[in-house]
Amino acid sequence: MGRLEPINLDSYQPLREAVCESLRDAIRRGILEPGERLMEVQLADELGISRTPVREAIRKLEQEGYVIMMPRRGTYVSDVSVSDVKEIFEIRSALESLATGLAARRIEQDELETLQRLLTEIEGYIKKDDIEKIVETDIKFHGLLYQVSRNDRLVAIISNLKEQLARFRTLSMSYPGRLQETFEEHSEMVEAIANGDVSAARDAAEHHMERAEETLLKAMRRSKKI
């Protein structure tokens, strides 16, 4: 029996997107491990589909940084080094700071209220130690934060960078003390945005990224991911 669940062909999603989501999730969960070679025929058989949507999905995952396509050698699940993490966060820090600063300038009242509500939900899930819900709500929180920057190109670039480390999101969040730190950092960002303080918003975002990078590297070392 294969490791991957067959694709639901009755799904509303385009087939390529469904395949991409399935493979992305398998990489995030460690079912497909770093360094593992991906064979189109095998994946297609396990997913119960033809090779074409698998090939298309793999190309998209390469753009997101999940896989590496090597000429004459094949396609492999990408590994992540300390250098990779540092490079990604170096760029993300600048872009998150820009997005949060723009949010402080452009956010509407109803959007601010939604951001505050999501923050309250995260606090509740922290008390319940519900990592899955925390991660899910954190994604919504940052997604709205990017949206209210009202810069579509910025949103697209940040989203791509986030995807390159998304497989380690739960690992980072599970690091001792990180959940409460994240909540406090988010609170500082929302407060600055609510006050329309662009400088404070940018500083809070940079601090959040610095702490996120430090925690992820420590978590990866502890779990021997790097």
Beta strands, then each sheet from edge to edge (+ up, - down):
strand 1: 37-38
strand 2: 67-70
strand 3: 74-77
sheet 1: 1+ 3- 2+
end
